[in-house]
Amino acid sequence: MKPKERPNGPIQSEMLKVFLKGIVSDRHPLVKLADMVDWKVFEEKLSPTFCDDNGRPGLPVRLMVGLHYLKYTYGLGDEAVVEEWVENPYWQYFCGGIFFEHGFPIDPSSMTRWRERLHGAGLEELLGETIRTGLRGGFICKAELKRVNVDTTVQEKDIRFPTDARLYDRMRERLVEAARVRGIELRQTYSRKGKMALRRQSGYARAQQFRRAQKQTRTLKTYLGRVARDIERKACGAVDDDLRELLTLSHRLLDQERQDKNKLYSVHEPHVECISKGKIHKKYEFGCKVGVAVTANKNWAVASLAFHGNLYDGHTLKQTLDQVERVTGFHPRQAACDLGYHGHNYEGDCSILIANRFRRSVPSSIKRWWKRRSAIEPVIGHLKHEHSMERNSLKGKAGDIINALLSDCGYNIRKLLRAIARFFALIIASLYPGYDQSALQPAL
């Protein structure tokens, strides 16, 4: 059901509650940003996802959007951001609070369910509103949105490093648990022997006794095959969808070979792909590819799109530029890319600059934007290490898409807070030379 509308008239004070306006400072960047964001846009865009006459009223849209903004700005989890909200009056004001509250606003699990609703409609509005807020505040100029830098990176999934032994043992555990829940009595579960074999395999691999390690891996594979066949015999055809999916994954794991493609790298995240980006310190990464676009001048994030299927970099360009246009409302005029985008699939009127090493015969006007292309690399580093793109813990392919876009939102929110702090610091420094400006600096 749709959330209750917030009253527009004057709000009566309460005896045991304090107005947030009396606690927070009007000069704090988070207060300024909360007043600049157009929160009504989210209610309009997300209204189709709510039912008019069924269920209890939904959670306030501004509260949920604000919590997700804060979560990805500071790189926190669902539980941590809710706990910090109780202690921080500025966070409560940013999320639309009126009085200072002493209890949790929501259960952290509500954020997970709300993200599923967010994936259906309005996901890109959260990123678009950060750009529109920058335009309204004068921190972004319209001409800047017409030149972008584009690159791809890998958004790793929060899974263990996949080895054959671990996968065999984990799949066997999942099958044994599924059989126990459904009342299927197995001939043998191999719980004790599987644990011993996995520990021996790890010890032999650590000691570089690879023949012994391979023998234990084959033993774990045998245990998995026996359990899977035992369940198929005793289920007698009465297999539900979840168990059928587990059995399919187990046969896929048993049949795959070393050189096969589309291998299974995780039991609970079977869509995870193995991607090699040529890094010396990390040869293989397990997750999905993400196309990132930032403005060429000041590095505002304007697109972040997750791709599945381990596509060639050039084949992601068209969809990334389409998202840039949807988010910003401006058609990009120029996009600078690296050599990995040769043979791209874009056919529009946007000029694609492929930066290369031979620059002597290139005009200085183009050479300038070639140099600016490398500015996207530190942005990707910030997205990964500060805004939760390095280890994505959201489930499924939908979680990859949501996490990639919200990471961009957190990056832009942090840039807006810094820009607001610098702007008001300059004004106060000119008016009050001896004023202490430490209160204007956000904790970033």
C-alpha positions as CSV (number, residue, x, y, z in Angstrom):
1,M,0.0,0.0,0.0
2,K,1.2,3.6,-0.6
3,P,2.9,5.4,2.2
4,K,0.9,7.9,4.2
5,E,1.3,11.5,3.0
6,R,3.3,13.9,5.2
7,P,1.2,16.8,6.5
8,N,2.0,20.1,4.8
9,G,0.7,22.5,7.5
10,P,2.4,23.5,10.8
11,I,3.4,20.6,13.1
12,Q,2.5,20.6,16.7
13,S,5.3,20.1,19.2
14,E,5.3,17.2,21.7
15,M,6.2,17.3,25.3
16,L,8.7,14.4,25.3
17,K,10.3,15.0,21.9
18,V,12.7,17.7,20.6
19,F,12.5,19.3,17.2
20,L,15.5,18.4,15.0
21,K,15.6,22.0,13.8
22,G,16.6,22.9,17.4
23,I,19.5,20.4,17.4
24,V,21.2,20.5,14.0
25,S,23.2,23.4,12.6
26,D,21.8,25.1,9.5
27,R,25.4,25.4,8.2
28,H,26.1,21.7,8.2
29,P,26.5,20.3,4.6
30,L,24.1,17.4,5.2
31,V,21.4,19.9,6.3
32,K,22.0,22.0,3.2
33,L,22.0,19.0,0.9
34,A,18.7,17.7,2.5
35,D,17.0,21.0,1.6
36,M,18.4,20.9,-2.0
37,V,17.2,17.4,-2.9
38,D,13.8,17.2,-4.6
39,W,12.4,14.3,-2.5
40,K,8.9,14.5,-4.2
41,V,10.4,13.1,-7.4
42,F,11.0,9.7,-5.7
43,E,7.3,9.5,-4.6
44,E,6.1,10.2,-8.1
45,K,8.5,7.7,-9.8
46,L,8.0,5.0,-7.3
47,S,4.2,5.3,-6.9
48,P,3.5,2.6,-9.6
49,T,5.2,0.0,-7.4
50,F,2.7,0.5,-4.5
51,C,-0.8,-0.9,-4.4
52,D,-3.6,1.6,-3.6
53,D,-5.9,-0.6,-1.5
54,N,-4.0,-3.6,-0.3
55,G,-1.8,-4.1,2.8
56,R,-0.6,-1.8,5.4
57,P,0.9,1.6,4.4
58,G,4.4,1.4,3.1
59,L,7.5,3.0,4.7
60,P,8.1,6.6,3.9
61,V,9.9,6.9,0.6
62,R,12.2,9.7,1.8
63,L,13.3,7.6,4.7
64,M,14.2,4.6,2.6
65,V,15.9,6.7,-0.1
66,G,17.9,8.7,2.5
67,L,19.0,5.5,4.3
68,H,20.3,4.1,1.0
69,Y,22.1,7.3,0.1
70,L,23.8,7.3,3.5
71,K,24.6,3.6,3.4
72,Y,26.5,3.9,0.1
73,T,28.0,7.3,1.0
74,Y,29.7,5.9,4.0
75,G,30.1,2.3,2.9
76,L,28.0,0.7,5.7
77,G,25.8,-2.3,5.9
78,D,22.0,-2.3,6.5
79,E,22.3,-2.9,10.2
80,A,25.1,-0.4,10.7
81,V,23.3,2.4,8.8
82,V,20.1,1.9,10.9
83,E,22.1,1.9,14.2
84,E,23.9,5.1,13.2
85,W,20.6,6.8,12.2
86,V,19.5,6.5,15.9
87,E,22.6,8.3,17.1
88,N,23.0,11.0,14.5
89,P,20.4,13.9,14.4
90,Y,21.8,15.0,11.0
91,W,21.0,11.7,9.5
92,Q,17.5,11.8,10.9
93,Y,17.0,15.3,9.4
94,F,18.4,14.1,6.1
95,C,15.9,11.3,6.0
96,G,12.9,13.6,6.7
97,G,12.7,13.4,10.4
98,I,10.9,16.1,12.4
99,F,11.6,15.1,16.0
100,F,14.7,13.4,17.4
101,E,13.9,9.7,17.7
102,H,15.4,7.3,20.1
103,G,14.3,4.0,18.5
104,F,15.1,2.2,15.2
105,P,13.1,3.6,12.3
106,I,12.8,0.3,10.6
107,D,14.0,-3.3,10.8
108,P,17.2,-3.6,8.7
109,S,15.6,-6.4,6.7
110,S,13.1,-3.9,5.3
111,M,15.9,-2.4,3.3
112,T,16.4,-5.7,1.4
113,R,12.7,-5.9,0.5
114,W,12.6,-2.3,-0.5
115,R,15.5,-2.7,-2.8
116,E,13.6,-5.5,-4.6
117,R,10.8,-3.0,-5.2
118,L,13.4,-0.4,-6.3
119,H,14.8,-2.7,-9.0
120,G,11.4,-2.7,-10.7
121,A,11.1,1.0,-11.2
122,G,12.9,4.2,-10.3
123,L,16.4,2.8,-9.7
124,E,18.1,5.2,-12.0
125,E,16.2,8.1,-10.5
126,L,18.3,7.9,-7.4
127,L,21.5,8.6,-9.5
128,G,19.7,11.1,-11.7
129,E,18.6,13.2,-8.7
130,T,22.2,13.5,-7.5
131,I,23.1,15.1,-10.8
132,R,20.0,17.4,-10.8
133,T,20.9,18.5,-7.3
134,G,24.4,19.4,-8.5
135,L,22.9,21.4,-11.4
136,R,20.5,23.3,-9.1
137,G,23.3,24.1,-6.6
138,G,25.6,25.3,-9.4
139,F,28.2,22.6,-8.7
140,I,27.7,21.0,-12.1
141,C,27.3,22.9,-15.4
142,K,25.3,21.6,-18.3
143,A,28.2,21.7,-20.7
144,E,30.1,19.3,-18.5
145,L,27.6,16.6,-19.0
146,K,28.2,16.4,-22.7
147,R,31.8,15.0,-22.4
148,V,32.3,11.7,-20.5
149,N,34.9,9.1,-19.9
150,V,33.9,5.5,-20.1
151,D,35.6,2.4,-18.8
152,T,34.8,-1.1,-17.4
153,T,35.7,-2.8,-14.1
154,V,34.8,-5.9,-12.2
155,Q,32.4,-5.9,-9.4
156,E,33.4,-8.9,-7.3
157,K,30.8,-10.9,-5.5
158,D,31.1,-11.6,-1.8
159,I,32.0,-15.3,-2.2
160,R,34.8,-17.5,-1.1
161,F,37.6,-18.2,-3.6
162,P,36.3,-21.1,-5.6
163,T,38.3,-24.3,-5.6
164,D,37.0,-27.7,-6.7
165,A,37.3,-29.2,-3.2
166,R,35.3,-26.4,-1.5
167,L,32.6,-26.5,-4.2
168,Y,32.2,-30.3,-3.9
169,D,31.9,-30.1,-0.1
170,R,29.6,-27.1,-0.1
171,M,27.3,-28.6,-2.7
172,R,27.1,-31.9,-0.7
173,E,26.2,-29.9,2.5
174,R,23.4,-28.1,0.6
175,L,22.0,-31.4,-0.7
176,V,22.1,-33.1,2.7
177,E,20.3,-30.1,4.3
178,A,17.7,-30.1,1.6
179,A,17.1,-33.8,2.0
180,R,16.8,-33.4,5.8
181,V,14.2,-30.6,5.4
182,R,12.1,-32.8,3.0
183,G,12.3,-35.9,5.2
184,I,14.5,-37.9,2.7
185,E,16.6,-40.4,4.7
186,L,19.9,-40.8,3.1
187,R,22.1,-43.9,3.2
188,Q,25.1,-41.8,4.2
189,T,25.6,-38.1,4.5
190,Y,29.4,-38.1,4.6
191,S,29.4,-35.1,7.0
192,R,32.3,-36.3,9.1
193,K,34.3,-37.9,6.2
194,G,33.7,-34.8,4.0
195,K,35.0,-32.5,6.7
196,M,38.1,-34.6,7.2
197,A,38.8,-34.9,3.4
198,L,38.5,-31.1,2.9
199,R,40.9,-30.4,5.8
200,R,43.4,-32.9,4.4
201,Q,43.1,-31.5,0.9
202,S,43.8,-28.0,2.3
203,G,46.8,-29.2,4.3
204,Y,48.3,-31.1,1.3
205,A,47.8,-28.1,-1.0
206,R,49.5,-25.9,1.6
207,A,52.5,-28.3,1.8
208,Q,52.6,-28.4,-2.1
209,Q,51.8,-32.1,-2.0
210,F,49.6,-31.8,-5.0
211,R,49.1,-35.5,-5.8
212,R,47.7,-36.2,-2.4
213,A,45.6,-33.0,-2.6
214,Q,44.1,-34.2,-5.9
215,K,43.3,-37.5,-4.4
216,Q,41.3,-35.9,-1.6
217,T,39.5,-33.7,-4.2
218,R,38.4,-36.8,-6.1
219,T,37.2,-38.3,-2.8
220,L,35.0,-35.2,-2.2
221,K,33.7,-35.4,-5.7
222,T,32.8,-39.1,-5.1
223,Y,30.9,-38.2,-1.9
224,L,28.9,-35.5,-3.8
225,G,28.0,-37.9,-6.6
226,R,26.8,-40.6,-4.1
227,V,24.6,-38.1,-2.2
228,A,23.1,-36.7,-5.4
229,R,22.2,-40.2,-6.8
230,D,20.8,-41.3,-3.4
231,I,18.4,-38.3,-3.3
232,E,17.3,-38.9,-6.9
233,R,16.5,-42.6,-6.1
234,K,14.6,-41.9,-2.9
235,A,12.7,-38.8,-4.1
236,C,10.8,-41.0,-6.5
237,G,10.0,-38.2,-8.9
238,A,8.4,-35.9,-6.2
239,V,11.0,-33.2,-6.5
240,D,10.1,-29.6,-6.0
241,D,11.7,-26.7,-7.9
242,D,14.3,-25.8,-5.3
243,L,15.6,-29.4,-4.9
244,R,15.5,-29.8,-8.7
245,E,17.7,-26.7,-9.1
246,L,20.2,-28.0,-6.5
247,L,20.4,-31.3,-8.3
248,T,20.9,-29.6,-11.6
249,L,23.7,-27.5,-10.1
250,S,25.3,-30.6,-8.6
251,H,25.4,-32.4,-12.0
252,R,26.7,-29.2,-13.6
253,L,29.5,-29.2,-11.0
254,L,30.3,-32.9,-11.4
255,D,30.5,-32.7,-15.2
256,Q,32.5,-29.5,-15.7
257,E,36.2,-29.8,-16.7
258,R,39.1,-27.5,-16.3
259,Q,38.9,-25.8,-19.7
260,D,35.1,-25.5,-19.9
261,K,33.4,-22.2,-20.1
262,N,30.4,-21.0,-18.0
263,K,31.7,-23.0,-15.1
264,L,30.0,-23.0,-11.7
265,Y,32.1,-20.9,-9.2
266,S,29.6,-20.5,-6.3
267,V,26.7,-22.7,-5.0
268,H,24.6,-19.8,-3.7
269,E,25.5,-17.4,-6.6
270,P,25.6,-19.6,-9.7
271,H,25.6,-16.7,-12.1
272,V,29.1,-15.5,-10.9
273,E,31.6,-15.3,-13.8
274,C,35.4,-15.6,-13.9
275,I,36.8,-12.4,-15.4
276,S,40.5,-11.9,-16.3
277,K,41.5,-8.2,-16.6
278,G,45.2,-8.7,-16.9
279,K,46.1,-7.5,-13.4
280,I,49.4,-8.8,-12.1
281,H,48.3,-8.8,-8.4
282,K,44.9,-10.4,-9.1
283,K,44.8,-12.6,-12.2
284,Y,41.1,-13.7,-11.9
285,E,38.1,-11.9,-10.4
286,F,34.8,-13.5,-9.7
287,G,31.7,-11.4,-10.2
288,C,30.3,-9.4,-13.1
289,K,31.6,-6.6,-15.4
290,V,30.4,-3.1,-14.8
291,G,30.5,-0.2,-17.3
292,V,31.2,3.1,-15.6
293,A,30.9,6.6,-17.1
294,V,32.0,9.9,-15.4
295,T,32.1,13.5,-16.6
296,A,35.4,14.3,-18.3
297,N,36.1,17.5,-16.4
298,K,35.1,17.0,-12.7
299,N,34.5,13.3,-12.5
300,W,30.8,13.2,-11.6
301,A,29.5,9.6,-11.9
302,V,26.7,9.5,-14.5
303,A,26.4,5.8,-15.3
304,S,27.1,2.4,-13.8
305,L,25.6,-0.6,-15.5
306,A,26.2,-4.2,-14.6
307,F,26.7,-6.7,-17.5
308,H,26.5,-10.5,-17.3
309,G,28.0,-12.9,-19.8
310,N,31.6,-11.5,-19.7
311,L,31.1,-9.2,-22.7
312,Y,33.9,-7.6,-24.6
313,D,34.4,-4.0,-23.4
314,G,33.5,-2.5,-26.7
315,H,30.1,-4.3,-26.7
316,T,29.1,-2.5,-23.5
317,L,29.6,1.0,-24.8
318,K,26.1,1.6,-26.4
319,Q,24.2,0.6,-23.3
320,T,26.4,2.7,-21.0
321,L,25.9,5.8,-23.1
322,D,22.2,5.1,-23.2
323,Q,22.2,5.1,-19.5
324,V,24.1,8.4,-19.4
325,E,21.4,10.0,-21.4
326,R,18.6,8.6,-19.2
327,V,20.3,9.7,-16.0
328,T,21.4,13.2,-17.0
329,G,18.8,14.1,-19.6
330,F,21.6,15.2,-22.0
331,H,22.8,13.4,-25.0
332,P,26.6,13.0,-24.7
333,R,28.6,14.6,-27.4
334,Q,32.0,13.0,-26.7
335,A,33.1,9.8,-25.0
336,A,36.8,9.0,-24.3
337,C,37.7,5.3,-23.9
338,D,40.8,3.1,-23.8
339,L,42.1,0.7,-26.3
340,G,39.8,-2.0,-25.0
341,Y,36.9,-0.3,-26.9
342,H,38.2,-1.0,-30.4
343,G,35.4,-2.5,-32.4
344,H,32.7,-1.0,-30.2
345,N,29.0,-1.4,-31.0
346,Y,28.0,2.3,-30.8
347,E,26.5,3.8,-33.9
348,G,25.1,7.2,-32.8
349,D,26.3,10.7,-33.3
350,C,28.5,10.8,-30.1
351,S,32.2,11.1,-31.0
352,I,34.1,8.2,-29.6
353,L,37.8,8.9,-28.8
354,I,39.9,5.8,-28.5
355,A,43.0,6.9,-26.6
356,N,46.3,5.2,-27.7
357,R,50.0,5.6,-27.3
358,F,50.8,7.4,-30.7
359,R,49.9,11.0,-30.0
360,R,52.4,13.1,-32.0
361,S,50.1,13.6,-35.0
362,V,47.0,14.2,-32.9
363,P,45.6,17.7,-32.4
364,S,46.1,19.3,-29.0
365,S,42.3,19.6,-28.6
366,I,41.9,15.9,-28.8
367,K,45.1,15.1,-26.9
368,R,43.7,17.0,-23.9
369,W,40.7,14.7,-23.6
370,W,42.9,11.7,-24.1
371,K,44.8,12.7,-21.0
372,R,41.6,13.3,-19.1
373,R,40.5,9.8,-19.8
374,S,42.8,8.3,-17.2
375,A,40.9,10.3,-14.5
376,I,38.3,7.6,-14.4
377,E,40.7,5.2,-12.9
378,P,40.9,6.8,-9.4
379,V,37.1,7.2,-9.5
380,I,36.7,3.4,-9.9
381,G,39.1,3.0,-7.0
382,H,36.9,5.2,-4.8
383,L,33.8,3.3,-5.9
384,K,35.3,0.0,-4.9
385,H,37.1,0.9,-1.6
386,E,34.7,3.5,-0.2
387,H,31.3,2.8,-1.7
388,S,30.8,-1.0,-1.6
389,M,31.6,-2.0,-5.2
390,E,34.6,-4.1,-4.2
391,R,32.6,-6.9,-2.5
392,N,29.0,-7.0,-3.5
393,S,26.8,-8.8,-0.9
394,L,23.5,-8.3,-2.6
395,K,21.9,-11.5,-4.0
396,G,21.5,-12.4,-7.6
397,K,21.8,-10.5,-10.9
398,A,19.4,-7.9,-9.6
399,G,21.7,-7.3,-6.7
400,D,24.6,-6.6,-9.1
401,I,22.6,-4.0,-10.9
402,I,21.4,-2.3,-7.7
403,N,24.8,-2.3,-6.0
404,A,26.5,-0.8,-9.1
405,L,24.1,2.1,-9.4
406,L,23.9,2.9,-5.7
407,S,27.7,3.0,-5.4
408,D,27.6,5.8,-7.9
409,C,24.9,7.6,-5.8
410,G,27.1,7.4,-2.7
411,Y,30.1,8.7,-4.7
412,N,28.1,11.7,-5.9
413,I,26.6,12.4,-2.5
414,R,30.1,12.6,-1.0
415,K,31.2,15.0,-3.8
416,L,28.1,17.2,-3.1
417,L,28.8,17.3,0.6
418,R,32.4,18.4,-0.1
419,A,31.3,21.0,-2.6
420,I,28.8,22.4,-0.2
421,A,31.3,22.6,2.6
422,R,33.8,24.4,0.4
423,F,31.2,26.8,-0.9
424,F,30.0,27.9,2.5
425,A,33.6,27.9,3.9
426,L,34.6,30.5,1.4
427,I,31.5,32.7,2.2
428,I,32.1,32.6,5.9
429,A,35.8,33.1,5.5
430,S,35.2,36.3,3.6
431,L,32.6,37.6,6.1
432,Y,34.1,36.3,9.4
433,P,37.9,35.9,9.1
434,G,38.3,34.5,12.6
435,Y,35.4,32.0,12.5
436,D,36.1,28.4,13.4
437,Q,35.1,26.4,10.2
438,S,35.6,22.9,11.6
439,A,31.8,22.5,12.1
440,L,31.3,22.9,8.3
441,Q,33.5,19.9,7.4
442,P,31.5,16.7,7.0
443,A,32.9,13.5,8.4
444,L,33.9,11.9,5.1
